Amino acid sequence: MYDKSREPVIGATVQEKNKPTSGTMTNIEGGFTINVSSPNAILVISYVGMDLLEIPLEGRSTIEAIMSENNIHLEEVVVTALGIKKQAKALGYAVAEVKGDDITGGRDGNAITALSGRMAGVDISTGSGGPSGSTRVLIRGNSQLSGSNLPLYVVDGVPMDNTQLGSADNNGGYDMGDGLSSINPGDIESISVLKGASASALYGSRASNGVVLITTKSGKGHSGLGIDFSTNVNAVMISKNFDDYQRVYGQGTNGQPPVLESSARTSTQSAWGAKLDPNSSYYIFNGQQRPYGNINDNIMSFFRTGVTFTNSLAISSSTDKNDFRISVSDMRNNDIVPSSDMYRTTFMLKGGANIGSKLKVEGRANYTREGVNNRPALSDSPNNIGNSIIGIAPNFDQKWLADGYKDAQGRYNSWNANIYRLNPYWVINEMSNKSNKDRLMGHVQGSYDILPFLTAQVKVGTDYNKFHFTNYAAKYTDGILPGRFEETLTEIHETNYEGMLRFNKRFNDILDVSAFVGGNIMKYEYESYYMKGEDQIMMDVKDIMNYSLSYPPQHTLLRKQVNSVYGAVNLGYKDFAYLDFTFRNDISSSLNKDNRSYTYPSVSGSLLFSELVDLKPYGLSFGKVRASWAKVGGDTDPYKLNLLYNLLPYTIGGKPAGQIASETVPNVNLLPTSTYSYEFGFDVRFFQDRIALDFNYYNQSTKDQIMNLPISSSSGYSNAMINAGEITNKGIEVSLNVVPVRSKDFEWTSNINFAKNTNKVKELHPEVNIYELAQARWAGASIVAIAGQSYGSIVGKKLARNEAGAVIFDSEGLPTFEDNVSILGSGTYDFTLGFNNTFRYKSFSLGVLLDMKFGADIYSMSALQSYRNGTSTYTLEGRDQWNASEQARMAANKTSKEWLDMGNVKGYVGKGVVLQPDGTWAENTVAVNPQTYWARIADNSPEPFIYDASYIKLRELTFSYDLPSKLLAKTPLKAVSITAYGRNLWIIHSKLDNIDPESNYNNGNGQGLEYGSLPTRRTFGLGVNVKF
């Protein structure tokens, strides 16, 4: 099969007429083989964007045909709300869709992460949690002050729970991952993103942040038995080194190296010593003497090259009556951190059957088993390896920490006199955490054709997740001397029961009417147990029973139910005008009886003006305008309306003691939040779709925010739950698809997607002008929402300045600071840009994906520590002068005060002014110890450590080769593809030294905080796919 340019049509569906399930597909050369029932059979050949062909064989065994281009948009079908497939031309709102082959090209283990840079208005990011961490997906900006801003995920029409079971905050923690990793990317047929309220309104209160629809592969369209096997291996390497650290001064303080073992211990993470001299030696923490010279790669040598192996097998088949697909995938990963590894095994079975001419049944079952050893600790966790090693002096080799991290009795040997910065070799050898996840998802669905235009459908879907986590610190761990063992068991179970009646009829080839009504019952249950033991009895036994001090288990049980009814009417007039109406009513158990019922309507329409006016002579092959309006919203978590109580681990007078379980005053009159949204856009395509431009404008407002209002602690509470506040998001989304070159052997396709979102917190509460979203660990910074500003402002104390903007210094030559906090930046991006190119030459294909984000800021506490520790190159200024001045002072036998009074102090002179007695300003000329200067800054202000988090990344690079079919003609193989690939290969542009600008330590609402991040990972891999 060829197109009009004699290019092979790859992937066209070939079927025998009246036998639609016994078909095949054309290969990379446009060829195909099919068994037919008769020499005179008729073949039906279809391909998206091409006219349908019917070819009588007339006894021929070989045929050749040319397929003519049609308007791709007239045939394109996308998955919309409730799993309903619609023609793209009929939609009055924006839907973005990516096919499964595009997702698996870069062999990313997480299907959602693979979408980075591919969709306008969909911001995807990962934190610093590594391969077992979670993914943050933000659609059209932040709209919620409390709770989640993440979208709803739906797999084959069944909602999936994506709860993140643990994350880091300013004091530390672990990223426990999320539910997205439970889906094997190789099982995905397509991913559709419903970005606007009109697109997602049918999902009600759960869809206020958008919906991600995942459709899995089935066995339909496969003639006979098909086998698909793929194997991939990739190396995981460090993408950004700490190569901007200074290599001039070594360990010590105040210009002096450590002279005793004790002083070496207190200064291991201080590079304020003398100039490096490899001919001299000094004591280190364990009493050994080492050369006092620079050691290249003294930090990064701790990490190893990780490796990931992934193997997948799928078997599929279909007949006239049924189809099935069964798959298994196994992933094994060793991370860059020694002792950190994970595995993930997934199984999927999906099938369907036609029982008679009217009844159809189908079902799917997914099971995932995941195990993770030693997730990286994040933020200010004492066992955060990043915090420990990135602060060491340039003359100190991290390898030395492996020698003597514990004494002969197994006790911790302190290396830095800091219980919050543990020896990384103690961490990987004497501390551990382990998690196991079992997840079962699936559904059963039946549909019955009551009449040719009327169908009844029922579906039951379930999602069960069991997560077991243990966290172990051996006896004698610094700061936890008795040892500690923590154990958490969490089970989440959600079941959806759904019924629907669907109508679809065309009247006189003029009016298309499709409609449906349905109902849903969602039942949700969350249950967890937390246990902790201290004072370990037997060394190395990791069991809660091995601790003499154990605490009573903490039990949490949450239940919620939402009953819903919904419906829609879709009208189409002469295939060029479309109008849709939808409604949904939710009744939520988490609100009181007067407020628990609420309705969400939407209306949308589209007009194909290219069907009204012939614009083809002007190059326009398709033109469409669309518009929509909708209202959606959200409820709250269970048990927020009344006081909760729990039991304490002791009794009073022989009776159990209890307490109020929350510091928040409940509000029995809570209302659901409401989001009002409208959007309009257009889709125009030129020169037979060689150029396609899609534009969308949206404006949405989220009101009646459910938030915690701070109140006086004298009340016995710290805050009260209320409805207040409004957040708006408005912006544009642009997607441009171009085929610059198309010839017989070569084709270049290009996609540019752009999105700009303007966010504003219009109001909070009359008594609240600032609402805290997250706290930083150091210098008093936090992420907040401020009335009148954009969501996610980074605030903290600025350096004090005069009217001319000069920094104000005190009489001792040290900077001063403002009394109140100010806005220092924003943790949310202004706009995003993706640039995706594919070059195909015969059997070769090259893919290049650039991912770009601009306008956000990040507070890097790793940078702050590098200034405090003296490892930053910016701390070199003034050191030579200070050290020479100190040597002269000591030679003159003068005290520091005497030397200062004599005016002989040299060192760092801060750029700014000093207030004079007469009220004028004079330039600061007082020299100070650079160590003192930067300690003063780091203790009081985050301002110097706020960085532009904009970046340009080479997100993905793939190069593949498909073996010619003639080489496989005499083998059982149908296709063989070999792919070399890379992910996160190059940070082309970034203004943040040493740290990846995406290194937020969690994926919550308070974006813009980085602390102690591990190096970013890049992958290089090779994959082979074989089809039988």
PERA-V728593 format. One record per residue. N is the residue number from 1. RES is the residue in one small letter. SS is DSSP state (H for helix, E for strand, C for the rest). Layout:
BEGIN
{{N,RES,SS} {N,RES,SS}}
END
This chain:
BEGIN
{{1,m,C} {2,y,E} {3,d,C} {4,k,C} {5,s,C} {6,r,C} {7,e,C} {8,p,E} {9,v,C} {10,i,C} {11,g,C} {12,a,C} {13,t,E} {14,v,E} {15,q,E} {16,e,E} {17,k,C} {18,n,C} {19,k,E} {20,p,E} {21,t,E} {22,s,E} {23,g,E} {24,t,E} {25,m,E} {26,t,C} {27,n,C} {28,i,C} {29,e,C} {30,g,C} {31,g,C} {32,f,C} {33,t,C} {34,i,C} {35,n,C} {36,v,C} {37,s,C} {38,s,C} {39,p,C} {40,n,C} {41,a,C} {42,i,E} {43,l,E} {44,v,E} {45,i,E} {46,s,E} {47,y,C} {48,v,C} {49,g,C} {50,m,E} {51,d,C} {52,l,C} {53,l,E} {54,e,E} {55,i,E} {56,p,E} {57,l,C} {58,e,C} {59,g,C} {60,r,C} {61,s,C} {62,t,C} {63,i,C} {64,e,C} {65,a,C} {66,i,E} {67,m,C} {68,s,C} {69,e,E} {70,n,C} {71,n,C} {72,i,H} {73,h,H} {74,l,H} {75,e,H} {76,e,C} {77,v,E} {78,v,E} {79,v,E} {80,t,C} {81,a,H} {82,l,H} {83,g,H} {84,i,C} {85,k,E} {86,k,E} {87,q,E} {88,a,H} {89,k,H} {90,a,H} {91,l,C} {92,g,C} {93,y,C} {94,a,C} {95,v,E} {96,a,E} {97,e,E} {98,v,E} {99,k,E} {100,g,H} {101,d,H} {102,d,H} {103,i,H} {104,t,H} {105,g,C} {106,g,C} {107,r,C} {108,d,C} {109,g,C} {110,n,C} {111,a,C} {112,i,C} {113,t,H} {114,a,H} {115,l,H} {116,s,C} {117,g,C} {118,r,C} {119,m,C} {120,a,C} {121,g,C} {122,v,E} {123,d,E} {124,i,E} {125,s,E} {126,t,E} {127,g,C} {128,s,C} {129,g,C} {130,g,H} {131,p,H} {132,s,H} {133,g,C} {134,s,C} {135,t,E} {136,r,E} {137,v,E} {138,l,E} {139,i,E} {140,r,C} {141,g,C} {142,n,C} {143,s,C} {144,q,C} {145,l,C} {146,s,C} {147,g,C} {148,s,C} {149,n,C} {150,l,C} {151,p,C} {152,l,E} {153,y,E} {154,v,E} {155,v,E} {156,d,C} {157,g,C} {158,v,E} {159,p,E} {160,m,E} {161,d,C} {162,n,C} {163,t,C} {164,q,C} {165,l,C} {166,g,C} {167,s,C} {168,a,C} {169,d,E} {170,n,C} {171,n,C} {172,g,E} {173,g,E} {174,y,E} {175,d,C} {176,m,C} {177,g,C} {178,d,C} {179,g,H} {180,l,H} {181,s,H} {182,s,H} {183,i,C} {184,n,C} {185,p,H} {186,g,H} {187,d,H} {188,i,E} {189,e,E} {190,s,E} {191,i,E} {192,s,E} {193,v,E} {194,l,E} {195,k,C} {196,g,C} {197,a,H} {198,s,H} {199,a,H} {200,s,H} {201,a,H} {202,l,H} {203,y,H} {204,g,H} {205,s,H} {206,r,H} {207,a,H} {208,s,C} {209,n,C} {210,g,C} {211,v,E} {212,v,E} {213,l,E} {214,i,E} {215,t,E} {216,t,E} {217,k,C} {218,s,C} {219,g,C} {220,k,C} {221,g,C} {222,h,C} {223,s,E} {224,g,E} {225,l,E} {226,g,E} {227,i,E} {228,d,E} {229,f,E} {230,s,E} {231,t,E} {232,n,E} {233,v,E} {234,n,E} {235,a,E} {236,v,E} {237,m,E} {238,i,E} {239,s,C} {240,k,C} {241,n,C} {242,f,C} {243,d,C} {244,d,C} {245,y,E} {246,q,C} {247,r,C} {248,v,C} {249,y,E} {250,g,C} {251,q,C} {252,g,E} {253,t,E} {254,n,C} {255,g,C} {256,q,E} {257,p,C} {258,p,C} {259,v,C} {260,l,C} {261,e,H} {262,s,H} {263,s,H} {264,a,H} {265,r,H} {266,t,H} {267,s,C} {268,t,C} {269,q,C} {270,s,C} {271,a,E} {272,w,C} {273,g,C} {274,a,C} {275,k,E} {276,l,C} {277,d,E} {278,p,E} {279,n,E} {280,s,E} {281,s,E} {282,y,E} {283,y,E} {284,i,C} {285,f,C} {286,n,C} {287,g,C} {288,q,C} {289,q,E} {290,r,E} {291,p,E} {292,y,E} {293,g,C} {294,n,C} {295,i,C} {296,n,C} {297,d,C} {298,n,C} {299,i,C} {300,m,H} {301,s,H} {302,f,H} {303,f,C} {304,r,C} {305,t,C} {306,g,E} {307,v,E} {308,t,E} {309,f,E} {310,t,E} {311,n,E} {312,s,E} {313,l,E} {314,a,E} {315,i,E} {316,s,E} {317,s,E} {318,s,E} {319,t,C} {320,d,C} {321,k,C} {322,n,E} {323,d,E} {324,f,E} {325,r,E} {326,i,E} {327,s,E} {328,v,E} {329,s,E} {330,d,E} {331,m,E} {332,r,E} {333,n,E} {334,n,E} {335,d,C} {336,i,C} {337,v,C} {338,p,C} {339,s,C} {340,s,C} {341,d,E} {342,m,E} {343,y,E} {344,r,E} {345,t,E} {346,t,E} {347,f,E} {348,m,E} {349,l,E} {350,k,E} {351,g,E} {352,g,E} {353,a,E} {354,n,E} {355,i,E} {356,g,C} {357,s,C} {358,k,C} {359,l,E} {360,k,E} {361,v,E} {362,e,E} {363,g,E} {364,r,E} {365,a,E} {366,n,E} {367,y,E} {368,t,E} {369,r,E} {370,e,E} {371,g,E} {372,v,E} {373,n,E} {374,n,C} {375,r,C} {376,p,C} {377,a,E} {378,l,E} {379,s,C} {380,d,C} {381,s,C} {382,p,C} {383,n,C} {384,n,C} {385,i,H} {386,g,H} {387,n,H} {388,s,H} {389,i,H} {390,i,C} {391,g,C} {392,i,C} {393,a,C} {394,p,C} {395,n,C} {396,f,C} {397,d,C} {398,q,H} {399,k,H} {400,w,H} {401,l,H} {402,a,H} {403,d,C} {404,g,C} {405,y,C} {406,k,E} {407,d,C} {408,a,C} {409,q,C} {410,g,C} {411,r,C} {412,y,E} {413,n,C} {414,s,C} {415,w,C} {416,n,C} {417,a,C} {418,n,C} {419,i,C} {420,y,C} {421,r,C} {422,l,C} {423,n,C} {424,p,H} {425,y,H} {426,w,H} {427,v,H} {428,i,H} {429,n,H} {430,e,H} {431,m,E} {432,s,E} {433,n,E} {434,k,E} {435,s,E} {436,n,E} {437,k,E} {438,d,E} {439,r,E} {440,l,E} {441,m,E} {442,g,E} {443,h,E} {444,v,E} {445,q,E} {446,g,E} {447,s,E} {448,y,E} {449,d,E} {450,i,E} {451,l,E} {452,p,C} {453,f,C} {454,l,E} {455,t,E} {456,a,E} {457,q,E} {458,v,E} {459,k,E} {460,v,E} {461,g,E} {462,t,E} {463,d,E} {464,y,E} {465,n,E} {466,k,E} {467,f,E} {468,h,E} {469,f,E} {470,t,E} {471,n,E} {472,y,E} {473,a,E} {474,a,C} {475,k,C} {476,y,C} {477,t,E} {478,d,C} {479,g,C} {480,i,E} {481,l,C} {482,p,C} {483,g,C} {484,r,E} {485,f,E} {486,e,E} {487,e,E} {488,t,E} {489,l,E} {490,t,E} {491,e,E} {492,i,E} {493,h,E} {494,e,E} {495,t,E} {496,n,E} {497,y,E} {498,e,E} {499,g,E} {500,m,E} {501,l,E} {502,r,E} {503,f,E} {504,n,E} {505,k,E} {506,r,E} {507,f,E} {508,n,C} {509,d,C} {510,i,C} {511,l,E} {512,d,E} {513,v,E} {514,s,E} {515,a,E} {516,f,E} {517,v,E} {518,g,E} {519,g,E} {520,n,E} {521,i,E} {522,m,E} {523,k,E} {524,y,E} {525,e,E} {526,y,E} {527,e,E} {528,s,E} {529,y,E} {530,y,E} {531,m,E} {532,k,E} {533,g,E} {534,e,E} {535,d,E} {536,q,E} {537,i,C} {538,m,C} {539,m,C} {540,d,C} {541,v,C} {542,k,C} {543,d,C} {544,i,H} {545,m,H} {546,n,H} {547,y,E} {548,s,E} {549,l,E} {550,s,E} {551,y,C} {552,p,C} {553,p,C} {554,q,E} {555,h,E} {556,t,E} {557,l,E} {558,l,E} {559,r,E} {560,k,E} {561,q,E} {562,v,E} {563,n,E} {564,s,E} {565,v,E} {566,y,E} {567,g,E} {568,a,E} {569,v,E} {570,n,E} {571,l,E} {572,g,E} {573,y,E} {574,k,C} {575,d,C} {576,f,C} {577,a,E} {578,y,E} {579,l,E} {580,d,E} {581,f,E} {582,t,E} {583,f,E} {584,r,E} {585,n,E} {586,d,E} {587,i,E} {588,s,E} {589,s,C} {590,s,C} {591,l,C} {592,n,C} {593,k,C} {594,d,C} {595,n,C} {596,r,C} {597,s,E} {598,y,E} {599,t,E} {600,y,E} {601,p,E} {602,s,E} {603,v,E} {604,s,E} {605,g,E} {606,s,E} {607,l,E} {608,l,C} {609,f,H} {610,s,H} {611,e,H} {612,l,C} {613,v,C} {614,d,C} {615,l,C} {616,k,H} {617,p,H} {618,y,H} {619,g,C} {620,l,E} {621,s,E} {622,f,E} {623,g,E} {624,k,E} {625,v,E} {626,r,E} {627,a,E} {628,s,E} {629,w,E} {630,a,E} {631,k,E} {632,v,E} {633,g,E} {634,g,E} {635,d,C} {636,t,C} {637,d,C} {638,p,C} {639,y,C} {640,k,C} {641,l,C} {642,n,C} {643,l,C} {644,l,C} {645,y,E} {646,n,E} {647,l,E} {648,l,E} {649,p,E} {650,y,E} {651,t,E} {652,i,E} {653,g,C} {654,g,C} {655,k,E} {656,p,E} {657,a,E} {658,g,E} {659,q,E} {660,i,E} {661,a,C} {662,s,C} {663,e,C} {664,t,E} {665,v,E} {666,p,C} {667,n,C} {668,v,C} {669,n,C} {670,l,C} {671,l,C} {672,p,C} {673,t,E} {674,s,E} {675,t,E} {676,y,E} {677,s,E} {678,y,E} {679,e,E} {680,f,E} {681,g,E} {682,f,E} {683,d,E} {684,v,E} {685,r,E} {686,f,E} {687,f,C} {688,q,C} {689,d,C} {690,r,C} {691,i,E} {692,a,E} {693,l,E} {694,d,E} {695,f,E} {696,n,E} {697,y,E} {698,y,E} {699,n,E} {700,q,E} {701,s,E} {702,t,E} {703,k,E} {704,d,C} {705,q,C} {706,i,E} {707,m,E} {708,n,E} {709,l,E} {710,p,E} {711,i,C} {712,s,C} {713,s,H} {714,s,H} {715,s,H} {716,g,C} {717,y,C} {718,s,C} {719,n,E} {720,a,E} {721,m,E} {722,i,E} {723,n,E} {724,a,C} {725,g,C} {726,e,E} {727,i,E} {728,t,E} {729,n,E} {730,k,E} {731,g,E} {732,i,E} {733,e,E} {734,v,E} {735,s,E} {736,l,E} {737,n,E} {738,v,E} {739,v,E} {740,p,E} {741,v,E} {742,r,E} {743,s,C} {744,k,C} {745,d,C} {746,f,E} {747,e,E} {748,w,E} {749,t,E} {750,s,E} {751,n,E} {752,i,E} {753,n,E} {754,f,E} {755,a,E} {756,k,E} {757,n,E} {758,t,E} {759,n,E} {760,k,E} {761,v,E} {762,k,E} {763,e,E} {764,l,C} {765,h,E} {766,p,C} {767,e,C} {768,v,E} {769,n,C} {770,i,E} {771,y,E} {772,e,E} {773,l,E} {774,a,E} {775,q,E} {776,a,C} {777,r,C} {778,w,C} {779,a,C} {780,g,C} {781,a,C} {782,s,E} {783,i,E} {784,v,E} {785,a,E} {786,i,E} {787,a,C} {788,g,C} {789,q,C} {790,s,C} {791,y,C} {792,g,C} {793,s,E} {794,i,E} {795,v,E} {796,g,E} {797,k,E} {798,k,E} {799,l,E} {800,a,C} {801,r,E} {802,n,C} {803,e,C} {804,a,C} {805,g,C} {806,a,C} {807,v,E} {808,i,E} {809,f,E} {810,d,C} {811,s,C} {812,e,C} {813,g,C} {814,l,C} {815,p,E} {816,t,C} {817,f,E} {818,e,E} {819,d,E} {820,n,E} {821,v,E} {822,s,E} {823,i,E} {824,l,E} {825,g,E} {826,s,E} {827,g,C} {828,t,C} {829,y,C} {830,d,C} {831,f,E} {832,t,E} {833,l,E} {834,g,E} {835,f,E} {836,n,E} {837,n,E} {838,t,E} {839,f,E} {840,r,E} {841,y,E} {842,k,C} {843,s,C} {844,f,E} {845,s,E} {846,l,E} {847,g,E} {848,v,E} {849,l,E} {850,l,E} {851,d,E} {852,m,E} {853,k,E} {854,f,E} {855,g,C} {856,a,C} {857,d,E} {858,i,E} {859,y,E} {860,s,E} {861,m,H} {862,s,H} {863,a,H} {864,l,H} {865,q,H} {866,s,H} {867,y,H} {868,r,H} {869,n,H} {870,g,C} {871,t,C} {872,s,E} {873,t,H} {874,y,H} {875,t,H} {876,l,C} {877,e,C} {878,g,C} {879,r,H} {880,d,H} {881,q,H} {882,w,H} {883,n,H} {884,a,H} {885,s,H} {886,e,H} {887,q,H} {888,a,H} {889,r,H} {890,m,H} {891,a,H} {892,a,C} {893,n,C} {894,k,C} {895,t,C} {896,s,H} {897,k,H} {898,e,H} {899,w,H} {900,l,H} {901,d,H} {902,m,C} {903,g,C} {904,n,C} {905,v,C} {906,k,C} {907,g,C} {908,y,E} {909,v,E} {910,g,C} {911,k,C} {912,g,C} {913,v,E} {914,v,E} {915,l,E} {916,q,C} {917,p,C} {918,d,C} {919,g,C} {920,t,C} {921,w,E} {922,a,E} {923,e,E} {924,n,C} {925,t,C} {926,v,C} {927,a,E} {928,v,E} {929,n,C} {930,p,H} {931,q,H} {932,t,H} {933,y,H} {934,w,H} {935,a,H} {936,r,H} {937,i,H} {938,a,H} {939,d,H} {940,n,H} {941,s,C} {942,p,C} {943,e,H} {944,p,H} {945,f,H} {946,i,E} {947,y,E} {948,d,E} {949,a,C} {950,s,C} {951,y,E} {952,i,E} {953,k,E} {954,l,E} {955,r,E} {956,e,E} {957,l,E} {958,t,E} {959,f,E} {960,s,E} {961,y,E} {962,d,E} {963,l,C} {964,p,C} {965,s,H} {966,k,H} {967,l,H} {968,l,H} {969,a,C} {970,k,C} {971,t,C} {972,p,C} {973,l,C} {974,k,C} {975,a,E} {976,v,E} {977,s,E} {978,i,E} {979,t,E} {980,a,E} {981,y,E} {982,g,E} {983,r,E} {984,n,E} {985,l,E} {986,w,E} {987,i,E} {988,i,E} {989,h,E} {990,s,E} {991,k,C} {992,l,C} {993,d,C} {994,n,C} {995,i,C} {996,d,C} {997,p,C} {998,e,C} {999,s,C} {1000,n,C} {1001,y,C} {1002,n,C} {1003,n,C} {1004,g,C} {1005,n,C} {1006,g,C} {1007,q,C} {1008,g,C} {1009,l,E} {1010,e,E} {1011,y,C} {1012,g,C} {1013,s,C} {1014,l,C} {1015,p,C} {1016,t,C} {1017,r,E} {1018,r,E} {1019,t,E} {1020,f,E} {1021,g,E} {1022,l,E} {1023,g,E} {1024,v,E} {1025,n,E} {1026,v,E} {1027,k,E} {1028,f,C}}
END
